[in-house]
Amino acid sequence: GETGIRLSDGHWFLDAYYDHTSHEICLDFTGLSKALSTRAGVKPRAPVTIKPGAPVTLRLFSDRSIFEIYANDELVISTAAFFHDPENLKARLFDRNGSKTQVTVDAWEMQPLKWTAYQPAGKAKK
């Protein structure tokens, strides 16, 4: 089966999931239009080495245009994709094709970095 998360703005969606049969991390862009991603319709996959019975920790990072998936703290897939309505982006967990998996979720809304130019001590302008 497959265990993953669907990100949706109410119209378009992107699925990120672990395929228990092939032991791969997958991104499914078939729910995005070509206007939102150059990879629309593509399903990139990457193998993950996991010992039988060992837990899989997936981390999905998104900053509204870049999506990165880490499996057990190793970067597996990184790509760009956009949504028409990022303010209404929602996430939903799923188990498909007979997958019965225990899932624990931690979610954070990250704040933008407030960038300030570095000024060495004694060199700062007044």
A tleap script that builds the chain and sets N, CA, C and O, in Angstrom:
source leaprc.protein.ff14SB
mol = sequence {
  NGLY GLU THR GLY ILE ARG LEU SER ASP GLY
  HIE TRP PHE LEU ASP ALA TYR TYR ASP HIE
  THR SER HIE GLU ILE CYS LEU ASP PHE THR
  GLY LEU SER LYS ALA LEU SER THR ARG ALA
  GLY VAL LYS PRO ARG ALA PRO VAL THR ILE
  LYS PRO GLY ALA PRO VAL THR LEU ARG LEU
  PHE SER ASP ARG SER ILE PHE GLU ILE TYR
  ALA ASN ASP GLU LEU VAL ILE SER THR ALA
  ALA PHE PHE HIE ASP PRO GLU ASN LEU LYS
  ALA ARG LEU PHE ASP ARG ASN GLY SER LYS
  THR GLN VAL THR VAL ASP ALA TRP GLU MET
  GLN PRO LEU LYS TRP THR ALA TYR GLN PRO
  ALA GLY LYS ALA LYS CLYS
}
set mol.1.N position { 0.806 -1.187 0.000 }
set mol.1.CA position { 0.000 0.000 0.000 }
set mol.1.C position { 0.846 1.245 0.000 }
set mol.1.O position { 2.063 1.191 -0.175 }
set mol.2.N position { 0.191 2.364 0.197 }
set mol.2.CA position { 0.847 3.667 0.195 }
set mol.2.C position { 0.372 4.466 1.401 }
set mol.2.O position { -0.818 4.484 1.718 }
set mol.3.N position { 1.299 5.115 2.060 }
set mol.3.CA position { 0.983 5.984 3.181 }
set mol.3.C position { 1.571 7.348 2.881 }
set mol.3.O position { 2.761 7.467 2.590 }
set mol.4.N position { 0.730 8.388 2.952 }
set mol.4.CA position { 1.265 9.689 2.605 }
set mol.4.C position { 0.395 10.839 3.032 }
set mol.4.O position { -0.467 10.730 3.904 }
set mol.5.N position { 0.663 11.955 2.371 }
set mol.5.CA position { -0.027 13.208 2.671 }
set mol.5.C position { -0.410 13.874 1.359 }
set mol.5.O position { 0.362 13.872 0.400 }
set mol.6.N position { -1.609 14.445 1.326 }
set mol.6.CA position { -2.067 15.198 0.162 }
set mol.6.C position { -2.113 16.668 0.551 }
set mol.6.O position { -2.737 17.031 1.549 }
set mol.7.N position { -1.457 17.509 -0.231 }
set mol.7.CA position { -1.526 18.952 -0.071 }
set mol.7.C position { -2.475 19.471 -1.136 }
set mol.7.O position { -2.330 19.145 -2.314 }
set mol.8.N position { -3.447 20.279 -0.725 }
set mol.8.CA position { -4.443 20.760 -1.669 }
set mol.8.C position { -4.846 22.186 -1.339 }
set mol.8.O position { -4.941 22.571 -0.174 }
set mol.9.N position { -5.080 22.960 -2.389 }
set mol.9.CA position { -5.608 24.316 -2.205 }
set mol.9.C position { -7.104 24.360 -2.480 }
set mol.9.O position { -7.681 25.435 -2.638 }
set mol.10.N position { -7.733 23.182 -2.536 }
set mol.10.CA position { -9.158 23.087 -2.801 }
set mol.10.C position { -9.468 22.785 -4.257 }
set mol.10.O position { -10.574 22.353 -4.582 }
set mol.11.N position { -8.502 23.008 -5.132 }
set mol.11.CA position { -8.695 22.719 -6.552 }
set mol.11.C position { -7.592 21.801 -7.071 }
set mol.11.O position { -7.874 20.773 -7.686 }
set mol.12.N position { -6.362 22.165 -6.827 }
set mol.12.CA position { -5.203 21.383 -7.263 }
set mol.12.C position { -4.620 20.640 -6.074 }
set mol.12.O position { -4.790 21.070 -4.934 }
set mol.13.N position { -3.927 19.515 -6.327 }
set mol.13.CA position { -3.336 18.769 -5.220 }
set mol.13.C position { -2.021 18.127 -5.638 }
set mol.13.O position { -1.740 17.927 -6.819 }
set mol.14.N position { -1.233 17.815 -4.626 }
set mol.14.CA position { 0.048 17.129 -4.778 }
set mol.14.C position { 0.095 16.050 -3.702 }
set mol.14.O position { -0.175 16.333 -2.535 }
set mol.15.N position { 0.433 14.818 -4.077 }
set mol.15.CA position { 0.556 13.720 -3.114 }
set mol.15.C position { 2.020 13.379 -2.905 }
set mol.15.O position { 2.784 13.257 -3.862 }
set mol.16.N position { 2.405 13.227 -1.644 }
set mol.16.CA position { 3.736 12.741 -1.273 }
set mol.16.C position { 3.503 11.508 -0.415 }
set mol.16.O position { 2.778 11.570 0.578 }
set mol.17.N position { 4.128 10.360 -0.799 }
set mol.17.CA position { 3.820 9.140 -0.069 }
set mol.17.C position { 4.964 8.130 -0.116 }
set mol.17.O position { 5.881 8.227 -0.931 }
set mol.18.N position { 4.871 7.152 0.798 }
set mol.18.CA position { 5.799 6.024 0.849 }
set mol.18.C position { 5.083 4.814 0.279 }
set mol.18.O position { 3.986 4.472 0.720 }
set mol.19.N position { 5.705 4.160 -0.707 }
set mol.19.CA position { 5.155 2.956 -1.317 }
set mol.19.C position { 5.761 1.755 -0.585 }
set mol.19.O position { 6.954 1.482 -0.714 }
set mol.20.N position { 4.933 1.043 0.182 }
set mol.20.CA position { 5.413 -0.069 1.013 }
set mol.20.C position { 5.892 -1.258 0.183 }
set mol.20.O position { 6.712 -2.044 0.658 }
set mol.21.N position { 5.401 -1.403 -1.035 }
set mol.21.CA position { 5.789 -2.532 -1.881 }
set mol.21.C position { 7.147 -2.310 -2.535 }
set mol.21.O position { 8.008 -3.189 -2.497 }
set mol.22.N position { 7.340 -1.137 -3.134 }
set mol.22.CA position { 8.593 -0.854 -3.843 }
set mol.22.C position { 9.650 -0.210 -2.941 }
set mol.22.O position { 10.803 -0.057 -3.345 }
set mol.23.N position { 9.253 0.169 -1.708 }
set mol.23.CA position { 10.153 0.852 -0.761 }
set mol.23.C position { 10.708 2.128 -1.378 }
set mol.23.O position { 11.912 2.384 -1.356 }
set mol.24.N position { 9.791 2.920 -1.932 }
set mol.24.CA position { 10.176 4.176 -2.565 }
set mol.24.C position { 9.346 5.328 -2.002 }
set mol.24.O position { 8.201 5.153 -1.585 }
set mol.25.N position { 9.953 6.492 -2.005 }
set mol.25.CA position { 9.259 7.727 -1.696 }
set mol.25.C position { 8.804 8.289 -3.039 }
set mol.25.O position { 9.569 8.299 -4.003 }
set mol.26.N position { 7.559 8.756 -3.100 }
set mol.26.CA position { 7.000 9.206 -4.374 }
set mol.26.C position { 6.335 10.563 -4.225 }
set mol.26.O position { 5.779 10.891 -3.177 }
set mol.27.N position { 6.401 11.336 -5.284 }
set mol.27.CA position { 5.625 12.564 -5.420 }
set mol.27.C position { 4.725 12.374 -6.620 }
set mol.27.O position { 5.182 11.918 -7.669 }
set mol.28.N position { 3.472 12.709 -6.490 }
set mol.28.CA position { 2.525 12.549 -7.593 }
set mol.28.C position { 2.009 13.932 -7.973 }
set mol.28.O position { 1.259 14.558 -7.224 }
set mol.29.N position { 2.423 14.399 -9.151 }
set mol.29.CA position { 2.039 15.726 -9.631 }
set mol.29.C position { 0.832 15.693 -10.557 }
set mol.29.O position { 0.507 16.707 -11.174 }
set mol.30.N position { 0.156 14.539 -10.669 }
set mol.30.CA position { -0.958 14.460 -11.611 }
set mol.30.C position { -2.127 15.354 -11.213 }
set mol.30.O position { -3.003 15.616 -12.037 }
set mol.31.N position { -2.159 15.823 -9.981 }
set mol.31.CA position { -3.221 16.722 -9.539 }
set mol.31.C position { -2.906 18.184 -9.739 }
set mol.31.O position { -3.686 19.044 -9.330 }
set mol.32.N position { -1.766 18.488 -10.367 }
set mol.32.CA position { -1.384 19.876 -10.631 }
set mol.32.C position { -1.470 20.164 -12.125 }
set mol.32.O position { -1.249 19.272 -12.944 }
set mol.33.N position { -1.786 21.390 -12.478 }
set mol.33.CA position { -1.818 21.768 -13.888 }
set mol.33.C position { -0.412 22.152 -14.336 }
set mol.33.O position { 0.455 22.436 -13.510 }
set mol.34.N position { -0.197 22.158 -15.634 }
set mol.34.CA position { 1.108 22.546 -16.180 }
set mol.34.C position { 1.426 24.006 -15.857 }
set mol.34.O position { 2.591 24.402 -15.863 }
set mol.35.N position { 0.402 24.801 -15.578 }
set mol.35.CA position { 0.621 26.195 -15.200 }
set mol.35.C position { 1.227 26.298 -13.802 }
set mol.35.O position { 1.830 27.315 -13.457 }
set mol.36.N position { 1.065 25.243 -12.995 }
set mol.36.CA position { 1.543 25.266 -11.615 }
set mol.36.C position { 2.895 24.589 -11.451 }
set mol.36.O position { 3.634 24.911 -10.520 }
set mol.37.N position { 3.228 23.666 -12.328 }
set mol.37.CA position { 4.476 22.926 -12.196 }
set mol.37.C position { 4.933 22.423 -13.556 }
set mol.37.O position { 4.123 21.942 -14.349 }
set mol.38.N position { 6.211 22.531 -13.823 }
set mol.38.CA position { 6.763 21.974 -15.057 }
set mol.38.C position { 6.754 20.454 -14.993 }
set mol.38.O position { 6.983 19.789 -16.003 }
set mol.39.N position { 6.489 19.896 -13.805 }
set mol.39.CA position { 6.468 18.447 -13.634 }
set mol.39.C position { 5.058 17.892 -13.545 }
set mol.39.O position { 4.876 16.739 -13.153 }
set mol.40.N position { 4.051 18.690 -13.900 }
set mol.40.CA position { 2.664 18.220 -13.852 }
set mol.40.C position { 2.541 16.937 -14.654 }
set mol.40.O position { 3.047 16.840 -15.772 }
set mol.41.N position { 1.868 15.955 -14.077 }
set mol.41.CA position { 1.697 14.667 -14.729 }
set mol.41.C position { 2.830 13.697 -14.474 }
set mol.41.O position { 2.741 12.539 -14.883 }
set mol.42.N position { 3.895 14.127 -13.811 }
set mol.42.CA position { 5.066 13.289 -13.546 }
set mol.42.C position { 4.956 12.693 -12.149 }
set mol.42.O position { 4.381 13.310 -11.253 }
set mol.43.N position { 5.508 11.490 -11.958 }
set mol.43.CA position { 5.528 10.838 -10.649 }
set mol.43.C position { 6.962 10.440 -10.311 }
set mol.43.O position { 7.331 9.276 -10.471 }
set mol.44.N position { 7.788 11.404 -9.838 }
set mol.44.CA position { 9.158 11.036 -9.470 }
set mol.44.C position { 9.162 10.094 -8.269 }
set mol.44.O position { 8.346 10.220 -7.356 }
set mol.45.N position { 10.109 9.138 -8.290 }
set mol.45.CA position { 10.223 8.143 -7.222 }
set mol.45.C position { 11.690 8.022 -6.861 }
set mol.45.O position { 12.567 8.219 -7.701 }
set mol.46.N position { 11.948 7.696 -5.602 }
set mol.46.CA position { 13.321 7.492 -5.151 }
set mol.46.C position { 13.340 6.363 -4.124 }
set mol.46.O position { 12.521 6.347 -3.206 }
set mol.47.N position { 14.274 5.417 -4.274 }
set mol.47.CA position { 14.329 4.295 -3.338 }
set mol.47.C position { 14.803 4.726 -1.956 }
set mol.47.O position { 15.590 5.663 -1.816 }
set mol.48.N position { 14.310 4.027 -0.940 }
set mol.48.CA position { 14.713 4.268 0.440 }
set mol.48.C position { 15.083 2.923 1.050 }
set mol.48.O position { 14.319 1.963 0.951 }
set mol.49.N position { 16.235 2.850 1.672 }
set mol.49.CA position { 16.661 1.613 2.313 }
set mol.49.C position { 16.179 1.615 3.756 }
set mol.49.O position { 16.586 2.452 4.561 }
set mol.50.N position { 15.303 0.662 4.071 }
set mol.50.CA position { 14.736 0.564 5.413 }
set mol.50.C position { 14.755 -0.902 5.833 }
set mol.50.O position { 14.370 -1.782 5.063 }
set mol.51.N position { 15.201 -1.154 7.046 }
set mol.51.CA position { 15.190 -2.517 7.567 }
set mol.51.C position { 13.751 -2.950 7.809 }
set mol.51.O position { 12.926 -2.143 8.239 }
set mol.52.N position { 13.436 -4.230 7.535 }
set mol.52.CA position { 12.060 -4.706 7.757 }
set mol.52.C position { 11.596 -4.432 9.186 }
set mol.52.O position { 12.306 -4.725 10.149 }
set mol.53.N position { 10.406 -3.872 9.307 }
set mol.53.CA position { 9.838 -3.568 10.613 }
set mol.53.C position { 10.303 -2.262 11.222 }
set mol.53.O position { 9.753 -1.822 12.231 }
set mol.54.N position { 11.313 -1.632 10.626 }
set mol.54.CA position { 11.823 -0.369 11.162 }
set mol.54.C position { 10.877 0.764 10.774 }
set mol.54.O position { 10.252 0.712 9.715 }
set mol.55.N position { 10.768 1.777 11.612 }
set mol.55.CA position { 9.885 2.895 11.272 }
set mol.55.C position { 10.482 3.747 10.155 }
set mol.55.O position { 11.699 3.807 9.980 }
set mol.56.N position { 9.606 4.398 9.411 }
set mol.56.CA position { 10.006 5.343 8.374 }
set mol.56.C position { 9.581 6.722 8.848 }
set mol.56.O position { 8.406 6.950 9.134 }
set mol.57.N position { 10.520 7.632 8.931 }
set mol.57.CA position { 10.206 9.004 9.301 }
set mol.57.C position { 10.270 9.846 8.036 }
set mol.57.O position { 11.326 9.974 7.417 }
set mol.58.N position { 9.135 10.416 7.658 }
set mol.58.CA position { 9.074 11.284 6.491 }
set mol.58.C position { 8.914 12.722 6.947 }
set mol.58.O position { 8.107 13.020 7.828 }
set mol.59.N position { 9.676 13.594 6.351 }
set mol.59.CA position { 9.560 15.022 6.631 }
set mol.59.C position { 9.329 15.724 5.302 }
set mol.59.O position { 10.094 15.546 4.354 }
set mol.60.N position { 8.273 16.519 5.240 }
set mol.60.CA position { 7.940 17.265 4.044 }
set mol.60.C position { 8.067 18.742 4.377 }
set mol.60.O position { 7.416 19.242 5.295 }
set mol.61.N position { 8.900 19.425 3.631 }
set mol.61.CA position { 9.078 20.861 3.819 }
set mol.61.C position { 8.553 21.572 2.573 }
set mol.61.O position { 8.827 21.161 1.446 }
set mol.62.N position { 7.800 22.638 2.795 }
set mol.62.CA position { 7.261 23.412 1.691 }
set mol.62.C position { 7.331 24.883 2.046 }
set mol.62.O position { 6.968 25.282 3.153 }
set mol.63.N position { 7.798 25.689 1.105 }
set mol.63.CA position { 7.768 27.133 1.312 }
set mol.63.C position { 6.902 27.802 0.236 }
set mol.63.O position { 7.205 28.908 -0.213 }
set mol.64.N position { 5.845 27.134 -0.162 }
set mol.64.CA position { 4.876 27.570 -1.168 }
set mol.64.C position { 5.343 27.336 -2.592 }
set mol.64.O position { 4.524 27.381 -3.510 }
set mol.65.N position { 6.626 27.090 -2.814 }
set mol.65.CA position { 7.070 26.843 -4.183 }
set mol.65.C position { 8.054 25.680 -4.270 }
set mol.65.O position { 8.206 25.089 -5.339 }
set mol.66.N position { 8.711 25.347 -3.198 }
set mol.66.CA position { 9.666 24.237 -3.174 }
set mol.66.C position { 9.141 23.175 -2.227 }
set mol.66.O position { 8.709 23.478 -1.115 }
set mol.67.N position { 9.180 21.925 -2.676 }
set mol.67.CA position { 8.787 20.804 -1.843 }
set mol.67.C position { 9.979 19.882 -1.703 }
set mol.67.O position { 10.574 19.472 -2.700 }
set mol.68.N position { 10.331 19.551 -0.465 }
set mol.68.CA position { 11.427 18.624 -0.189 }
set mol.68.C position { 10.901 17.511 0.695 }
set mol.68.O position { 10.182 17.766 1.661 }
set mol.69.N position { 11.256 16.278 0.368 }
set mol.69.CA position { 10.884 15.128 1.183 }
set mol.69.C position { 12.162 14.476 1.686 }
set mol.69.O position { 13.077 14.178 0.919 }
set mol.70.N position { 12.197 14.263 2.995 }
set mol.70.CA position { 13.300 13.563 3.638 }
set mol.70.C position { 12.753 12.265 4.215 }
set mol.70.O position { 11.699 12.259 4.849 }
set mol.71.N position { 13.465 11.169 3.996 }
set mol.71.CA position { 13.113 9.889 4.605 }
set mol.71.C position { 14.237 9.534 5.559 }
set mol.71.O position { 15.394 9.431 5.152 }
set mol.72.N position { 13.900 9.348 6.822 }
set mol.72.CA position { 14.888 9.059 7.863 }
set mol.72.C position { 16.060 10.035 7.790 }
set mol.72.O position { 17.226 9.647 7.860 }
set mol.73.N position { 15.708 11.324 7.646 }
set mol.73.CA position { 16.632 12.460 7.670 }
set mol.73.C position { 17.572 12.546 6.477 }
set mol.73.O position { 18.565 13.271 6.542 }
set mol.74.N position { 17.296 11.831 5.391 }
set mol.74.CA position { 18.078 11.959 4.160 }
set mol.74.C position { 17.190 12.529 3.072 }
set mol.74.O position { 16.068 12.062 2.877 }
set mol.75.N position { 17.686 13.550 2.351 }
set mol.75.CA position { 16.914 14.151 1.274 }
set mol.75.C position { 16.678 13.121 0.184 }
set mol.75.O position { 17.617 12.498 -0.312 }
set mol.76.N position { 15.420 12.950 -0.185 }
set mol.76.CA position { 15.066 11.966 -1.202 }
set mol.76.C position { 14.625 12.661 -2.484 }
set mol.76.O position { 15.118 12.336 -3.565 }
set mol.77.N position { 13.701 13.612 -2.376 }
set mol.77.CA position { 13.190 14.312 -3.552 }
set mol.77.C position { 13.032 15.790 -3.211 }
set mol.77.O position { 12.579 16.150 -2.125 }
set mol.78.N position { 13.413 16.629 -4.155 }
set mol.78.CA position { 13.208 18.066 -4.031 }
set mol.78.C position { 12.729 18.577 -5.380 }
set mol.78.O position { 13.287 18.214 -6.415 }
set mol.79.N position { 11.707 19.411 -5.379 }
set mol.79.CA position { 11.164 19.911 -6.635 }
set mol.79.C position { 10.384 21.194 -6.410 }
set mol.79.O position { 10.070 21.548 -5.273 }
set mol.80.N position { 10.074 21.883 -7.484 }
set mol.80.CA position { 9.277 23.105 -7.417 }
set mol.80.C position { 7.857 22.822 -7.869 }
set mol.80.O position { 7.635 22.075 -8.822 }
set mol.81.N position { 6.899 23.421 -7.183 }
set mol.81.CA position { 5.491 23.345 -7.571 }
set mol.81.C position { 4.774 24.502 -6.889 }
set mol.81.O position { 5.154 24.920 -5.796 }
set mol.82.N position { 3.750 25.010 -7.532 }
set mol.82.CA position { 3.016 26.148 -7.009 }
set mol.82.C position { 1.538 25.811 -6.911 }
set mol.82.O position { 1.041 24.939 -7.622 }
set mol.83.N position { 0.847 26.505 -6.030 }
set mol.83.CA position { -0.601 26.389 -5.920 }
set mol.83.C position { -1.202 27.757 -6.206 }
set mol.83.O position { -0.591 28.782 -5.904 }
set mol.84.N position { -2.421 27.776 -6.798 }
set mol.84.CA position { -3.092 29.046 -7.082 }
set mol.84.C position { -3.467 29.776 -5.805 }
set mol.84.O position { -3.451 31.007 -5.767 }
set mol.85.N position { -3.805 29.027 -4.751 }
set mol.85.CA position { -4.319 29.625 -3.526 }
set mol.85.C position { -3.531 29.121 -2.316 }
set mol.85.O position { -4.069 28.367 -1.505 }
set mol.86.N position { -2.252 29.530 -2.181 }
set mol.86.CA position { -1.419 28.999 -1.099 }
set mol.86.C position { -1.915 29.346 0.302 }
set mol.86.O position { -1.576 28.655 1.262 }
set mol.87.N position { -2.709 30.402 0.433 }
set mol.87.CA position { -3.234 30.775 1.750 }
set mol.87.C position { -4.233 29.737 2.265 }
set mol.87.O position { -4.450 29.633 3.472 }
set mol.88.N position { -4.841 28.969 1.355 }
set mol.88.CA position { -5.821 27.953 1.743 }
set mol.88.C position { -5.280 26.536 1.591 }
set mol.88.O position { -6.055 25.589 1.460 }
set mol.89.N position { -3.976 26.383 1.608 }
set mol.89.CA position { -3.364 25.064 1.464 }
set mol.89.C position { -3.668 24.216 2.695 }
set mol.89.O position { -3.438 24.635 3.830 }
set mol.90.N position { -4.187 23.022 2.451 }
set mol.90.CA position { -4.538 22.088 3.524 }
set mol.90.C position { -3.790 20.784 3.308 }
set mol.90.O position { -3.380 20.471 2.191 }
set mol.91.N position { -3.616 20.026 4.382 }
set mol.91.CA position { -2.939 18.732 4.325 }
set mol.91.C position { -3.871 17.648 4.862 }
set mol.91.O position { -4.574 17.858 5.850 }
set mol.92.N position { -3.870 16.478 4.197 }
set mol.92.CA position { -4.687 15.343 4.637 }
set mol.92.C position { -3.845 14.081 4.507 }
set mol.92.O position { -3.237 13.837 3.465 }
set mol.93.N position { -3.813 13.284 5.565 }
set mol.93.CA position { -3.089 12.007 5.536 }
set mol.93.C position { -3.923 10.947 4.850 }
set mol.93.O position { -5.153 11.004 4.878 }
set mol.94.N position { -3.254 9.964 4.224 }
set mol.94.CA position { -3.994 8.869 3.607 }
set mol.94.C position { -3.228 7.556 3.676 }
set mol.94.O position { -1.998 7.536 3.730 }
set mol.95.N position { -3.975 6.467 3.673 }
set mol.95.CA position { -3.490 5.089 3.507 }
set mol.95.C position { -4.281 4.528 2.340 }
set mol.95.O position { -5.512 4.535 2.366 }
set mol.96.N position { -3.592 4.043 1.315 }
set mol.96.CA position { -4.276 3.517 0.126 }
set mol.96.C position { -3.818 2.097 -0.168 }
set mol.96.O position { -2.738 1.668 0.239 }
set mol.97.N position { -4.669 1.388 -0.885 }
set mol.97.CA position { -4.345 0.049 -1.399 }
set mol.97.C position { -3.985 -0.938 -0.295 }
set mol.97.O position { -3.014 -1.685 -0.413 }
set mol.98.N position { -4.766 -0.938 0.770 }
set mol.98.CA position { -4.584 -1.926 1.823 }
set mol.98.C position { -3.544 -1.588 2.861 }
set mol.98.O position { -3.283 -2.399 3.749 }
set mol.99.N position { -2.949 -0.431 2.783 }
set mol.99.CA position { -1.944 -0.046 3.772 }
set mol.99.C position { -2.634 0.277 5.093 }
set mol.99.O position { -3.581 1.063 5.123 }
set mol.100.N position { -2.174 -0.311 6.158 }
set mol.100.CA position { -2.652 0.005 7.501 }
set mol.100.C position { -1.412 0.353 8.312 }
set mol.100.O position { -0.681 -0.524 8.770 }
set mol.101.N position { -1.199 1.621 8.476 }
set mol.101.CA position { 0.036 2.110 9.057 }
set mol.101.C position { -0.255 3.016 10.244 }
set mol.101.O position { -1.199 3.806 10.220 }
set mol.102.N position { 0.560 2.894 11.274 }
set mol.102.CA position { 0.459 3.826 12.387 }
set mol.102.C position { 1.184 5.098 11.986 }
set mol.102.O position { 2.353 5.062 11.602 }
set mol.103.N position { 0.490 6.216 12.076 }
set mol.103.CA position { 1.059 7.486 11.652 }
set mol.103.C position { 1.008 8.470 12.809 }
set mol.103.O position { -0.018 8.620 13.474 }
set mol.104.N position { 2.126 9.133 13.036 }
set mol.104.CA position { 2.208 10.215 14.005 }
set mol.104.C position { 2.573 11.469 13.240 }
set mol.104.O position { 3.456 11.439 12.384 }
set mol.105.N position { 1.906 12.569 13.538 }
set mol.105.CA position { 2.130 13.803 12.786 }
set mol.105.C position { 2.543 14.915 13.726 }
set mol.105.O position { 1.942 15.108 14.783 }
set mol.106.N position { 3.560 15.635 13.339 }
set mol.106.CA position { 3.945 16.902 13.949 }
set mol.106.C position { 3.943 17.907 12.812 }
set mol.106.O position { 4.535 17.646 11.765 }
set mol.107.N position { 3.295 19.046 12.987 }
set mol.107.CA position { 3.250 20.057 11.934 }
set mol.107.C position { 3.634 21.410 12.514 }
set mol.107.O position { 3.283 21.748 13.644 }
set mol.108.N position { 4.351 22.161 11.721 }
set mol.108.CA position { 4.765 23.498 12.112 }
set mol.108.C position { 4.494 24.449 10.970 }
set mol.108.O position { 4.677 24.101 9.803 }
set mol.109.N position { 4.060 25.642 11.304 }
set mol.109.CA position { 4.001 26.704 10.308 }
set mol.109.C position { 5.237 27.549 10.527 }
set mol.109.O position { 5.420 28.150 11.586 }
set mol.110.N position { 6.067 27.585 9.530 }
set mol.110.CA position { 7.338 28.289 9.655 }
set mol.110.C position { 7.159 29.751 9.269 }
set mol.110.O position { 6.385 30.075 8.368 }
set mol.111.N position { 7.869 30.616 9.948 }
set mol.111.CA position { 7.831 32.042 9.672 }
set mol.111.C position { 8.977 32.412 8.726 }
set mol.111.O position { 10.033 31.779 8.759 }
set mol.112.N position { 8.779 33.426 7.889 }
set mol.112.CA position { 9.860 33.841 6.996 }
set mol.112.C position { 11.043 34.380 7.790 }
set mol.112.O position { 10.887 34.955 8.867 }
set mol.113.N position { 12.206 34.181 7.238 }
set mol.113.CA position { 13.426 34.685 7.842 }
set mol.113.C position { 13.462 36.200 7.719 }
set mol.113.O position { 13.239 36.749 6.640 }
set mol.114.N position { 13.740 36.866 8.819 }
set mol.114.CA position { 13.881 38.315 8.789 }
set mol.114.C position { 15.365 38.614 8.625 }
set mol.114.O position { 16.142 38.539 9.577 }
set mol.115.N position { 15.732 38.946 7.423 }
set mol.115.CA position { 17.130 39.106 7.056 }
set mol.115.C position { 17.612 40.507 7.390 }
set mol.115.O position { 16.960 41.496 7.054 }
set mol.116.N position { 18.752 40.585 8.050 }
set mol.116.CA position { 19.416 41.864 8.276 }
set mol.116.C position { 20.863 41.701 7.866 }
set mol.116.O position { 21.462 40.645 8.070 }
set mol.117.N position { 21.411 42.730 7.300 }
set mol.117.CA position { 22.806 42.675 6.860 }
set mol.117.C position { 23.717 42.629 8.077 }
set mol.117.O position { 23.498 43.347 9.053 }
set mol.118.N position { 24.726 41.793 8.018 }
set mol.118.CA position { 25.685 41.677 9.109 }
set mol.118.C position { 26.623 42.871 9.094 }
set mol.118.O position { 27.157 43.254 8.053 }
set mol.119.N position { 26.809 43.441 10.257 }
set mol.119.CA position { 27.749 44.544 10.414 }
set mol.119.C position { 28.743 44.176 11.506 }
set mol.119.O position { 28.342 44.012 12.658 }
set mol.120.N position { 30.022 44.042 11.186 }
set mol.120.CA position { 31.001 43.734 12.232 }
set mol.120.C position { 30.998 44.809 13.313 }
set mol.120.O position { 30.708 45.975 13.043 }
set mol.121.N position { 31.322 44.407 14.537 }
set mol.121.CA position { 31.350 45.333 15.672 }
set mol.121.C position { 32.228 46.535 15.331 }
set mol.121.O position { 33.320 46.381 14.782 }
set mol.122.N position { 31.750 47.716 15.656 }
set mol.122.CA position { 32.515 48.928 15.427 }
set mol.122.C position { 32.398 49.450 13.998 }
set mol.122.O position { 32.863 50.555 13.718 }
set mol.123.N position { 31.801 48.703 13.100 }
set mol.123.CA position { 31.659 49.130 11.703 }
set mol.123.C position { 30.222 49.510 11.351 }
set mol.123.O position { 29.947 49.936 10.230 }
set mol.124.N position { 29.322 49.357 12.294 }
set mol.124.CA position { 27.921 49.634 12.020 }
set mol.124.C position { 27.714 51.119 11.759 }
set mol.124.O position { 28.318 51.969 12.413 }
set mol.125.N position { 26.854 51.417 10.794 }
set mol.125.CA position { 26.537 52.820 10.495 }
set mol.125.C position { 25.587 53.349 11.556 }
set mol.125.O position { 24.738 52.618 12.066 }
set mol.126.N position { 25.737 54.621 11.880 }
set mol.126.CA position { 24.868 55.253 12.865 }
set mol.126.C position { 23.724 55.927 12.172 }
set mol.126.O position { 22.870 56.523 12.828 }
savepdb mol mol.pdb
quit
